[in-house]
């Protein structure tokens, strides 16, 4: 049973649409839809129920990942109007001028191509020109059920993520993307970064409004489960220290970046005193802990709304 609803991107006059993003009107209708079917708990009440082991099937909490500015501009006013408090999980490197390049690349895909398929065609051609042997690797190794647990991805997006994560790896993928960006003079990096993420003061404002600010790692690695334990510890200790220092609070929640974690990750988080955590899928976690609460992506809620 998914007890969390997961949100990332929103669009408005100041934030361009991208795959999976929703408007303020869509978000407001979605929250109303959820309120009719579920009891949306505050982070505090949700945590009490988790600790007691008394979460009911109709109890959920809203969660927002990555400290994106569109969440502050589009979602926060709706939450305030409806009297709902939520969990915002932030990664902290962005506040030390080290933003996640994957988010920058996603903005490039969204803002400089008609759709994802156009981007995929150009990226595929670029990769083929740079490393033609990788095309054969893709053809021979792509599993038909890759990311099947994430139905909100299109077939092109699943194949792209396989290339990015399984064939190229983070370093080579970044090199290819930066080379594409450098060939696009109208892409101004500083402007993109300032439009994508909240500032430190923005996160403080979220906290002052009564929302919970949780862990999401320091640098947002896409494969936390494959990092050495010492690096996992550093990711979350640094993240926790930033939240404690800048917000003067102890984070109670974690959202696993890209839904990736291991038994060792769970141990690291338990040692840090984290009380509850969220996966990125509807299935229960393999280790049976309160740090693996399933979440439903908002795209599934939209489909249910439209079907009903």
N, C-alpha and C positions, 0 to 999 in steps of 0.2 A: 504493500500500500504506500503510495507516494504521499508524504505529509508536507512536502515543500513544492512550491511553484517557482520555477526558475526563469529569471528575466535577464537580458543583456542589453540589446540595442533598442533605441527609440528614434523616431524621426519627427521633425517639425520644420518650421521655416529655417531654423538655424542648424539643423542636422539632417543630412541627406539620407534617403532611404537606402537600406542595404538588405541582403537576405535575412529574413527573420525579424526585421525591425517593425515596430508598431507605433501608431500615432497616439496622441493623448485621448482622442475619442475612442479608439479601439481599446486602449488600456482601461478607460473608465467603464466601458461596456463589459469588458472582461471581468473586472473586479465586481461589478454588479452581478454578473452571471455566477461568479464563484460564491458571493455572499448568499445567494439564494440556495445554494447546494451544500455549502460547507460553513463551518464556523472558523473564521480567520482569526487566529490567536495573535496576541502581541508576542514579541520575542521572549519576554519574561514568563508569560503563562505557558508558552510552548516549552520552555526549558523546564519548568516545574513538572509538566506532564511527562517529559522525557525522563527526568530523574525518578519519578514515581513509577514509571512503566505503565502509565495510564492513558496514553494517547488513544483517542477514539478515531474510528474510521472517518468521521466527518470533520476532524480537526486538521487545519493546515496553517502554514506560515508562508508569507511571500518573501522571496529571496532575490537579491540583485548582486551580480558579480562584476568585478573589475573596476569599480569606481569611475564609471563613465559619466561624462558631463551630460550626456543626453538623459541619463537617469534623473539627474538633479533638475534639469530644465523641463522635462516632460512628465516623468512619473511622480516626483515629489509633490507637485501641486494636487494631483489626483488623490494621492494617499492622504494628504492633509485634509482635503475636502471631505473625504469619507471617514476620517478619524482612524486610519489604519497605520500601525507602526510595523516596520519590516526589518529584515536583516540585510545589511550591505557588507559584502565580503570584499576586502580591498587587498591588492598586492602593493607593496611599498616602494619598489625601485623607481616607479614613475615619479615619486616625490623627491628623488635625489637625481633627477635629470637622466634617468635611465629607463625610458619607457619600453614596454614590450614591443619589439619590432613586428610581431605577428599582428597586433592591432593596427599598426601603421600600414602594413601590407593589406589588411582587410579594407582599410579606408581607401587605399589606392585602387583596389579591385572595384569598390563600390562607386567611387567618384569619377573614374576615368575610363569606364567601360559601360556599354549599354546594359549588359547583364553579365551574370557569371559565366555563361557559355562563351561570350566573346572574349572575356579574360582568359578562360581555360584554353581556348584555341590559340591565343597569342602566346601564353606561357608554354603550352605544349610544343609549339613550333620553336620557341626560344630554347627550351630544354633540348629538343631534338637537334638543333644546330650546335649547341654546346657539348652535349653528351649523347650522341645518337644511340649508344649501346644501352642507355637507360630505357629507351622505348621498348627494346626487346625484353628487358627485365619486367617492365610493366605488363606487357602482353602475356608473358609466361607465368606471372606470379600473382596477378590481381585476383583476390578471392571474391566470388559473387556476393558473399554475405558480409563483406567488410562494412563495419559500423552499422550493421542491421539493427542494433539496439537504439539507434538514433534516427528515427523515421523522418525527422524534420530536415535531414540533409537530402538534397536531390542526388540522382545518380552521378552527375558530373562533380558535385561537391565531395561525394564519397571517394571517387577516383582521384580527385585532386589531393585530398587528405592522405590517401595511400601513397601517392607520389611524394608528397611533402614529408611525411613522417616515417615511412618505411623504406623508400628508395633513396631519396636525397639526403634526409637527415637535416637537422636545424641549420648547420653551418653552410652547407652547399645550397640549400633552399634560400637562405638569406642572401647569399652572394648573387644568385640568379635574380631575385626580386629587386635588390638594390641596383643591379645593372639595368633592369627595366625602368625603374624609377628615375635613374640618372638620364635616361633617354627621353624623359618627359619633363621639359623645363617648367611647365606650369604647375608642377607639384612642388609646393613650398613646405618643407618639412616642419619648420617652426610653427607655421599657421595650423598645420594638420594636428600637431601634438597639442597645441593649446586648445583646440576645439574638441579633442577626443576625451580628455580626462579632467576630472575634478582637480582643483588645487587642494593643498593641505587645508586651507580655510574652508573650502567646500565640504570636505569630509567632516571637519569639525562642526559645520552647520548641520549636517545630516545627524550627527550624534546629539547636538543640542536640541534637535526636533524630537528626540526620544527614540530614534531608530537605533538598533544594535549594529555595531561595526565589528565584523569578524575577520578571521584570518583567511588569506588566499595565497600565501607564500610571499616571498620577497620579489622574485623575478618572473614568476608565472611559468615555470618549466612545463612543457607539454608531456613529459614522461617522468613525473616525480618518482614513480615506482622503480625506475631503472637507475636513479642516482645512488651513489654510495650513501650509507646512513649518515655519515658526517656532513655531507652536503645537504641532505634533507633536514638535518637538525639546524644547520645554518640558515636555510631558507625560512624555516618557521620561527626560529629564535629571533632573527633579524626583523621579520614581519611583526612579531609580537612586541618586540622592544619599541618599534616605531609607533605602534598604536598606543602603547602605554605611555610613551614620552609625549606624543603630540596630542592625544585625546584624554589623557589622564584616566584611563579605564583599562580593565583587564578583559581581553576578548574571551568570550564564552563559546563562540561558534567558529567553525571552519567550513569552507567549501573547497573541495579538492579540485585544483586546476585541471581542466579537461577530464575530470572524473578519474584521474590516475593516482593510484596509491598502492602501497604494499602493506604487509603485516608490520614491517619496520616503520612505515609512515605512521601507522596507528599507534605504535609504541611511542614514537617521538611526540605525537600530539597528546597522548595520555600523560606523558611525563611533564608536559608543559601545562597541564591542568585544563585542557580544552574539554568542554562539557558535552558538546553535541556537534555533529558534522553531517555534511550533505554530499551525496553522490550526484552524478549527472544523468542517471538513468532511473527507470521505473522499477528495476529489480533490486532485491535486497542485497546487501553486501556479503562478500564471501566469509567475513570474519565474525559476523553476528554482533557487531558493537553499535553503540549509539553514535559513533562517528561515521556511520555509513547509511544515514537515512535517505531513502529514495526521494528523488524529485521528479516532477513532471515539467517538461519544457512548455513554455507558454504556447508554442505552435500547436501542440496537441489540444490545448484548451480552445484555441481558435477553431480548429477543425470540429470539435464537439459543439461549439456554439453555432457554427454554420450548418452543421448537420441537423441540429435541433430546431 
